[in-house]
Amino acid sequence: MADFIRNGFLLGLGAALAGKEKLQQKLNELVEKNELSKDQARQLMDSFIEKGQNQTDVWDEERREQMKKLGEELSLATKDDIAALKERISVLERKLKDPQE
């Protein structure tokens, strides 16, 4: 499962890099033809990067939700579950050491 997610991430990253390179190339062509100023090209590029980052944040949140749901479906222990169990074990160990507690 982890390999599947990793491969999907790498595929998306590769597509994003290829898309960024194509966009940069197209913006450079427009600047050379004086159809865009360098500032306009930079602003467009920044805008696309910001939108990409926002989408990445959305995907990250969706991935976290999917992993949480999968963990629940598989009945995996959460960090809170483990912390509660550790606390119970500590209490029991103290009771074993000092039964009068």
Secondary structure, DSSP 4 states (H G I P E B T S, - for coil): -HHHHHHHHHHHHHHHHHHHHHHHHHHHHHHHTTSS-HHHHHHHHHHHHHHHHHHHHHHHHHHHHHHHHHHHHTTPPPHHHHHHHHHHHHHHHHHHH-TT-
